[in-house]
Amino acid sequence: MSHIVTVQDAVTAFADFMEPTDAELDAIEQEMPVILADVDLLDAQIITLDRVPTELDNRRIRRARNRALAARIALANRTAAAMLPGGAA
């Protein structure tokens, strides 16, 4: 008879000391517009998986792709501005 033994990492994976730090939560908060834009893009692409995309579908995907790109640019600009010494002029 073999005994079932739990793996220690699986048992303690959600211990209190493993919560995200405030810095990690702030980073997620800053990246949230990019995450949401990517989700919208994926939604637009998923809609067209089982059919031929119509002109409306193509337009929806193109707009979602542009919003995702704009969100990434805005995040990159915020990150670059934060790294400048003395702030942005």
SEFIGU-699055 format. One line per field, with one value per residue: residue number from 1; chain; y negated, x, z negated of N, C-alpha, C in turn. Coordinates in nm, 2 decimals, decimal comma. Layout:
seq <- (NUM_...)
mol <- (A_...)
nc2 <- (Y_...)
nc1 <- (X_...)
nc3 <- (Z_...)
cac2 <- (Y_...)
cac1 <- (X_...)
cac3 <- (Z_...)
cc2 <- (Y_...)
cc1 <- (X_...)
cc3 <- (Z_...)
This chain:
seq <- (1_2_3_4_5_6_7_8_9_10_11_12_13_14_15_16_17_18_19_20_21_22_23_24_25_26_27_28_29_30_31_32_33_34_35_36_37_38_39_40_41_42_43_44_45_46_47_48_49_50_51_52_53_54_55_56_57_58_59_60_61_62_63_64_65_66_67_68_69_70_71_72_73_74_75_76_77_78_79_80_81_82_83_84_85_86_87_88_89)
mol <- (A_A_A_A_A_A_A_A_A_A_A_A_A_A_A_A_A_A_A_A_A_A_A_A_A_A_A_A_A_A_A_A_A_A_A_A_A_A_A_A_A_A_A_A_A_A_A_A_A_A_A_A_A_A_A_A_A_A_A_A_A_A_A_A_A_A_A_A_A_A_A_A_A_A_A_A_A_A_A_A_A_A_A_A_A_A_A_A_A)
nc2 <- (0,12_-0,21_-0,53_-0,84_-1,15_-1,49_-1,76_-1,98_-2,24_-2,29_-2,29_-2,52_-2,72_-2,94_-3,09_-3,35_-3,51_-3,52_-3,70_-3,96_-4,24_-4,59_-4,74_-4,56_-4,54_-4,81_-4,82_-4,64_-4,79_-5,01_-4,89_-4,80_-4,93_-4,84_-4,57_-4,54_-4,64_-4,45_-4,23_-4,31_-4,31_-4,03_-3,94_-4,04_-3,90_-3,63_-3,62_-3,59_-3,33_-3,10_-3,16_-3,33_-3,64_-3,94_-4,26_-4,44_-4,29_-4,29_-4,56_-4,60_-4,44_-4,58_-4,83_-4,75_-4,65_-4,89_-5,04_-4,88_-4,91_-5,18_-5,19_-5,05_-5,22_-5,45_-5,35_-5,29_-5,55_-5,67_-5,52_-5,58_-5,86_-5,85_-5,76_-5,97_-6,19_-6,43_-6,47_-6,51_-6,77)
nc1 <- (0,09_0,07_0,13_-0,04_0,11_0,13_0,27_0,51_0,55_0,31_0,13_0,20_0,19_0,02_0,07_0,07_0,30_0,36_0,22_0,16_0,39_0,36_0,49_0,48_0,21_0,16_0,30_0,14_-0,09_-0,02_0,03_-0,22_-0,39_-0,27_-0,30_-0,59_-0,64_-0,51_-0,67_-0,91_-0,83_-0,78_-1,04_-1,17_-1,03_-1,09_-1,36_-1,37_-1,27_-1,41_-1,53_-1,54_-1,39_-1,57_-1,60_-1,66_-1,56_-1,29_-1,24_-1,29_-1,09_-0,87_-0,90_-0,89_-0,63_-0,49_-0,56_-0,43_-0,17_-0,14_-0,18_0,05_0,25_0,20_0,25_0,52_0,62_0,55_0,71_0,97_0,97_0,96_1,21_1,38_1,63_1,54_1,29_1,05_1,10)
nc3 <- (0,00_0,09_-0,04_-0,04_0,00_-0,08_0,11_-0,02_0,08_0,22_0,02_-0,14_0,05_0,05_-0,17_-0,43_-0,41_-0,15_0,00_0,25_0,27_0,18_0,37_0,59_0,63_0,70_0,94_1,10_1,10_1,25_1,50_1,57_1,77_2,00_1,98_1,98_2,24_2,39_2,33_2,45_2,71_2,74_2,70_2,93_3,13_3,06_3,12_3,39_3,44_3,52_3,76_4,08_4,08_4,08_4,24_4,03_3,81_3,87_3,85_3,58_3,46_3,56_3,44_3,17_3,16_3,21_2,98_2,78_2,86_2,82_2,54_2,45_2,55_2,39_2,14_2,16_2,20_1,96_1,79_1,88_1,83_1,56_1,50_1,56_1,44_1,19_1,29_1,56_1,80)
cac2 <- (0,00_-0,34_-0,64_-0,97_-1,25_-1,62_-1,83_-2,09_-2,37_-2,31_-2,33_-2,65_-2,81_-3,05_-3,14_-3,50_-3,58_-3,51_-3,80_-4,05_-4,36_-4,71_-4,77_-4,47_-4,59_-4,94_-4,79_-4,59_-4,90_-5,09_-4,81_-4,76_-4,97_-4,75_-4,44_-4,55_-4,66_-4,32_-4,15_-4,35_-4,26_-3,89_-3,92_-4,07_-3,79_-3,51_-3,62_-3,55_-3,20_-3,00_-3,21_-3,42_-3,77_-4,04_-4,40_-4,49_-4,22_-4,34_-4,70_-4,58_-4,39_-4,69_-4,93_-4,70_-4,65_-5,03_-5,07_-4,80_-4,97_-5,31_-5,17_-5,02_-5,35_-5,54_-5,29_-5,31_-5,69_-5,69_-5,45_-5,66_-5,98_-5,83_-5,73_-6,09_-6,26_-6,56_-6,47_-6,56_-6,92)
cac1 <- (0,00_0,15_0,07_-0,05_0,18_0,12_0,40_0,51_0,53_0,17_0,05_0,24_0,20_-0,06_0,09_0,06_0,42_0,38_0,14_0,24_0,43_0,30_0,56_0,43_0,07_0,17_0,34_0,03_-0,19_0,03_0,02_-0,36_-0,45_-0,22_-0,37_-0,72_-0,64_-0,48_-0,79_-1,01_-0,78_-0,81_-1,19_-1,20_-0,98_-1,17_-1,49_-1,35_-1,20_-1,49_-1,60_-1,47_-1,41_-1,64_-1,54_-1,68_-1,47_-1,16_-1,23_-1,29_-0,96_-0,77_-0,91_-0,84_-0,48_-0,44_-0,57_-0,33_-0,04_-0,14_-0,16_0,19_0,33_0,17_0,32_0,66_0,65_0,55_0,83_1,08_0,96_0,99_1,35_1,46_1,66_1,48_1,16_1,04_1,10)
cac3 <- (0,00_0,09_-0,11_0,04_-0,08_-0,02_0,13_-0,11_0,15_0,25_-0,11_-0,18_0,16_0,03_-0,31_-0,44_-0,37_0,00_0,06_0,32_0,19_0,22_0,50_0,70_0,66_0,78_1,08_1,16_1,12_1,37_1,62_1,59_1,90_2,11_1,96_2,03_2,38_2,45_2,31_2,55_2,84_2,75_2,72_3,07_3,21_3,03_3,19_3,53_3,46_3,59_3,89_4,16_4,03_4,16_4,23_3,89_3,73_3,90_3,80_3,44_3,43_3,59_3,33_3,04_3,17_3,19_2,84_2,71_2,89_2,75_2,40_2,43_2,56_2,27_2,03_2,19_2,18_1,81_1,73_1,92_1,76_1,42_1,49_1,59_1,31_1,18_1,35_1,70_1,81)
cc2 <- (-0,12_-0,45_-0,77_-1,08_-1,38_-1,68_-1,95_-2,22_-2,39_-2,34_-2,47_-2,75_-2,94_-3,10_-3,29_-3,57_-3,58_-3,61_-3,89_-4,18_-4,48_-4,76_-4,69_-4,51_-4,72_-4,91_-4,73_-4,70_-4,99_-5,02_-4,77_-4,81_-4,88_-4,62_-4,44_-4,57_-4,53_-4,22_-4,18_-4,30_-4,11_-3,86_-3,94_-3,95_-3,66_-3,50_-3,57_-3,41_-3,10_-3,04_-3,30_-3,56_-3,87_-4,17_-4,46_-4,42_-4,27_-4,48_-4,69_-4,54_-4,51_-4,79_-4,88_-4,69_-4,79_-5,07_-5,00_-4,87_-5,11_-5,30_-5,13_-5,14_-5,44_-5,48_-5,31_-5,46_-5,73_-5,64_-5,53_-5,79_-5,97_-5,81_-5,86_-6,15_-6,40_-6,57_-6,52_-6,71_-6,97)
cc1 <- (0,09_0,07_0,07_0,01_0,16_0,26_0,40_0,49_0,38_0,09_0,08_0,24_0,12_-0,05_0,09_0,18_0,44_0,29_0,22_0,27_0,35_0,36_0,50_0,29_0,07_0,21_0,22_-0,07_-0,14_0,02_-0,13_-0,42_-0,40_-0,29_-0,51_-0,73_-0,60_-0,60_-0,90_-0,96_-0,81_-0,95_-1,22_-1,15_-1,05_-1,30_-1,48_-1,29_-1,28_-1,57_-1,50_-1,49_-1,48_-1,56_-1,55_-1,58_-1,33_-1,14_-1,22_-1,15_-0,86_-0,78_-0,86_-0,68_-0,42_-0,45_-0,46_-0,19_-0,03_-0,12_-0,01_0,28_0,32_0,25_0,47_0,70_0,65_0,67_0,96_1,09_1,00_1,14_1,44_1,50_1,60_1,34_1,16_1,03_0,98)
cc3 <- (0,00_0,03_-0,03_-0,05_-0,01_0,01_0,05_-0,04_0,18_0,13_-0,15_-0,07_0,13_-0,12_-0,31_-0,39_-0,22_0,07_0,14_0,24_0,25_0,36_0,61_0,73_0,73_0,92_1,16_1,19_1,24_1,50_1,65_1,72_2,01_2,10_2,01_2,18_2,45_2,44_2,42_2,69_2,85_2,77_2,87_3,16_3,18_3,10_3,33_3,55_3,54_3,71_3,96_4,11_4,13_4,16_4,10_3,80_3,75_3,84_3,64_3,39_3,45_3,48_3,20_3,04_3,15_3,05_2,75_2,73_2,82_2,60_2,37_2,45_2,44_2,15_2,04_2,16_2,03_1,74_1,76_1,85_1,62_1,40_1,51_1,45_1,31_1,24_1,49_1,70_1,89)
